Amino acid sequence: MKNTKFRFLYTCMLSILFISSFNTSVWAADPKLVTTLDNAFEKIEDYIIKISTPAAAVAVGTGVLMKKFSFGDEEKIRTANKLIRGSLFSYGFILCIDLILSLFQTLLT
C-alpha cells in the first residue's frame, strides 16, 4: 500500500515537472526553425484557400452544365449531382479546417 502511494506521488510530481518545463514562455521566444515552419504552413494554407475557391466554382459550374445538357440521361444527371455535392462538401471541409486552425491559433497565442 505504501509503495503504490509513493509511485502515485512520484508520477504526479514528475508530470507536473514535465508540464512546467515544456512551457513556451520559459524560453521567451520560438526558435528560428519553428518560426520558419510556422510561416511556411501559413503560406501553404493561404495557397490552398486561394486555389480551392475557383476550383470549387469550376466544379460546380461543370456539374450544372453537365446537368443542363444531359438531355434526360439519368446517368449524367446522377454524375452531375455527385460532382456538385462533392465539390461543395470538399470546399466546406476546407473552410471548416481553416476555421478550426485559426481558432486553435488564437487560443494558443
C-alpha positions, -999 to +999 in steps of 0.1 A: +000+000+000+028+024+009+047+016-023+016+024-046+011+058-028+048+066-033+046+057-070+014+078-075+030+108-058+062+103-077+043+101-110+023+132-102+054+152-093+072+141-125+042+150-147+040+185-131+077+190-136+074+179-173+044+201-179+061+232-164+094+226-182+078+224-216+061+258-213+070+280-243+071+312-221+102+298-204+124+303-235+109+338-242+108+331-280+103+305-306+134+290-323+141+302-358+132+268-373+098+268-357+091+303-369+101+294-404+080+263-404+050+282-390+053+308-417+056+281-444+025+264-432+006+297-431+016+303-467+006+268-478-028+273-460-033+306-479-025+290-512-049+261-506-077+286-498-069+307-529-068+276-551-099+259-536-123+287-542-120+288-580-117+250-582-150+246-564-166+272-586-154+254-617-165+220-604-200+233-595-202+251-629-192+219-647-218+200-628-245+225-636-237+225-673-235+187-673-269+185-657-283+212-681-270+194-712-278+158-701-309+158-722-327+134-698-299+109-694-302+096-659-266+086-656-253+121-665-278+137-641-266+114-613-229+121-621-236+159-622-254+158-588-224+138-573-200+163-588-219+193-574-224+177-540-188+165-537-173+198-547-195+218-522-187+193-494-150+195-502-150+233-502-170+234-470-145+210-454-115+232-464-133+262-450-140+244-417-104+232-414-093+268-419-118+280-392-106+253-368-069+261-374-075+298-369-094+291-337-065+270-323-040+297-334-059+324-314-063+301-284-026+293-283-014+329-286 
